[in-house]
Amino acid sequence: MDPMAAIRETFFQECEEQLAELESGLLAIEAGDSDPETVNAVFRAVHSIKGGAGAFSLDDLVRFAHVFETTLDHVRAGRLAATPETLKVMLRAADILSDLVRAAREGTAVDEARCAALADELRALDPNGGVEEEDDLSDLNFQPVLVQLDGLDDLDDFELTSDPRHVFHIKFKPRPSLYAKANEAALVLRDLRELGELKVACDASDLPHLTEIDPEGAYLCWDMELTTDKDETAVREVFEFVAWDCDLEITQEGAEGAASGADADAEVAALLALVRGADQNDGEPVSAGVTESAMTGATEEPPAAQVVPLPVKQAAKAAEGELKAASPTIRVDLDRVDRLINLVGELVINQAMLSQRVLEAGLARASAVAVGLDELEQLTREIQDSVMAIRAQPVKSVFQRMPRLVREIAAITGKSVRLVTDGEATEVDKTVIERLADPLTHMIRNAIDHGLESPEKRIAAGKPEEGLVRLSALHRSGRIVIEVSDDGAGINRPRVKSIAVEKGLIAADAQLSDDEIDNLIFLPGFSTASEISDISGRGVGMDVVKRSIQALGGRISIASRPGHGSTFTMSLPLTLAVLDGMVVTVAGQTLVVPLTAIVETLQPKDSEVHGLGDNARVISIRNKFTPLIDVGRELSYRASAADPMASVALLVETEGGGRSALLVDAIQGQRQVVIKSLEANYQHVPGIAAATILGDGRVALILDVDAVVATSRVEPAFFDDAMAAVG
C-alpha cells in the first residue's frame, strides 16, 4: 500500500472522530452546556480538520472549515452568543463539513451552491458584519519593535524560586504556504496566550519596499516570551498544524539541555526509526509520514501531504512521559482482525474434535491427556473471548449518525423533534454495528414522519409542541436490546386493520389481538402512507427492516399505546461469530439450541401433559400451562409425534417474553460453537438460524427458537380450553 495513501486514510479516520466530537459538542451546547471547554473542543475539532485538509490541499474543505472556525472563534471569545438560531446554523454547517470530508475521501463532487449559501450564513453571524478581523494583537501585550530579551536571567523578576511555571522563548516565522492553507498567525498567537502570560514582538525587518511586496508572501516574524505552567509538549501542540509551514524555534529559559527545534526533530527521527523498524518486521508500511528533510532541519518546504497522524503523535508524547496514565492504542486493519477471529474459530473446532477423539478412545477423566485437554479448552475459551473483545465496539458510532437524520426529516416534515440517546457505550460486535445503520435509519424516519403528530395536533392534544424520539441500547440476557420510541399518536389499529383487509393481507372477518394488528405493519407490501414521498411512512419497508434484523439473528417487536406513542424493540446477538449452545438430538439429527433462550430443562410426566385438538399439546409447569412443541415434527424430521415421557423438554423464552417447551429426544451437553452462515453457503431454511461444525466433524444446525415457536400449531386461544379441561 502506498505510504501516502495510508497517511491520507489515517487523516480521514481521524476526521470521523473529530466530526463526531464536533456534533456531540454542538448538541451539548444546544442542550444548555455552558462549559467553555465544550466550546473549545468544538473549535479544536474544526481547526484540526482544517489543518489536516490543508496538508492534503483539499481546498474546498479548507475554505469552508476556515469560515466555520472563524465563527466558532467568535463564540469562544464571547463576541457571539450561542443562541438556538446560531446553533441551528452551526449544526447544518457540521453536516456540510461532514459532506465535504466524505466527498474528499471518495473523490465525489459536492453541492457548491449549498456550501456557499451556508458559508454566507456563517459570515452573517460574524459580529464584524462578515468582514474578518485584522490581526488585532493589542490584547497580547504586543510591542511594535523587536524587543531584546537580554537580562531575562534575573530570576527575581519572575519569582521562579516559588513559581513552578516555565519561561519559553519562541521565534515563529510563517512561510507563504501557511497563509495559502487558510491558517492565521493571529489564531496561533491566541492559542499560545491561553497557555499563560504572553509577550509578543513583531520583527518587520524583512518587510520589503511597498513596490516589491508579494501579496502572497510572508515577511513578518514573531518573537515571543511565554510564561506558563505547561511543558514544551503543550507549547509545540499549538503549532502542530502549521509546523511544516513555518520556521519555529522554542527554547526554555534556564533549562539545561533544553531541546531546540533541531533536537525535537532528532527525537521525532528516532521515533520514526522505531516505527520503520516495526514496519520492516511486519512487512507492510506504517501509517506515518515524516520526511527526512524535516529530520535534518532542511529549510525547503516538504510535500503538502506530509502530516504526523495521531498514533505517532501519541507515541511521541508517551516517549516524553506525557501519556503514562493513558491506555496505549494502535490502529489495526480490520481484515487482520477478521483473519485472526476465523483462525481462532478453527482452533475452537479443532480443540472440540481433539476432545471428541480422546473421549472415543476411552481415556479416563483423570488421565494426564484428559487434564491437559481440559486446560487447553479453558485457554481456547479465554483466547476466543479476548479476540472477540477486540471487535467489540460501542453503538455510539451508529447513534451519532442519527441527530443529523432527525434534523433533516424534521425540516422536511415541518415538525419540531428532539432526539434523546441512552446507552451509547453499550458494546456489540462490529459486524452487528455495521448492519444496524439501515434499519435504525428507517425506523427513526417512520417515528418522525408518521409516529409524531404535527405541532398543531400536539398542542391540541395537550402535548409539548416538540416531539420526542428516544434511541436506547442495553445488554440483556447475553444480547443487545435497542429501542426506538416516540411520544406520538401511536398505531391507529382500526386503520391498520382496514388497510390490511383492502390489500388482501388478511380476511375481513379475521379476529386479531392488538399485538397481531400491530405486527401487520411488518407484512410485505403494507403501507399506511396516503401518498408517495421521499420519507417512508410508518410501515413502508418495515418488512425489509424485519428481514434485516432477522438476518442478524435478531427479533423485532412493537408496543404501542394510542395517543401516547410506540416503541420498537430489537433484540440482537452480541456477536455473529460464536454461540453458547445446548447440543440436543432430535430424530437422529443433532441440533444446537442457543443457551440464552433456555430457561430450564425438565423430564415431562404423564400427568403434566395434556392434548389439545388433534395434534397440539400443553404441559403444566408449576401450575402454569405452556405449549409443548415437538421440534422433530415441526422441522419435518418425523411424521408422528414423539412420546413426551421418553423425551426431554427445554423451557425456552422468546424475544416477546412468551414461554414454550421444546420437546427433544436427548441432551448431549453444553458447548461453545462457531457460527457458520447457512444462507451464505446454502440457502435459508425455515426454523434454522445458522450451522456449526461439531467436534466429530459433523455439521449441526442451530435452531431458530422464535421461528419454531411462531410456526408451531399451538395457538394462544387453546390455553383457555386447556384450563377448562384440567380444572
QUIBELLIN-V42444 format. One record per helix or strand. SS is the DSSP state (h for helix, s for strand). FROM is the first residue (numbers start at 1). TO is the last residue. Records with the same first field share a line. If there is no record, write none. Layout:
SS=FROM-TO ; FROM-TO
This chain:
h=3-30 ; 36-55 ; 59-76 ; 84-106 ; 112-124 ; 138-140 ; 155-157 ; 176-180 ; 185-193 ; 210-212 ; 232-238 ; 243-245 ; 261-282 ; 292-295 ; 310-319 ; 334-360 ; 368-391 ; 396-399 ; 402-413 ; 430-434 ; 437-451 ; 455-460 ; 493-502 ; 514-522 ; 542-551 ; 595-597 ; 606-608 ; 631-634 ; 644-646 ; 678-681 ; 705-710 ; 718-726
s=142-143 ; 166-174 ; 196-203 ; 221-228 ; 246-252 ; 392-394 ; 417-422 ; 427-429 ; 467-476 ; 479-486 ; 555-561 ; 565-573 ; 578-586 ; 589-594 ; 598-602 ; 609-612 ; 616-621 ; 624-630 ; 648-653 ; 659-664 ; 666-674 ; 676-676 ; 688-693 ; 699-703
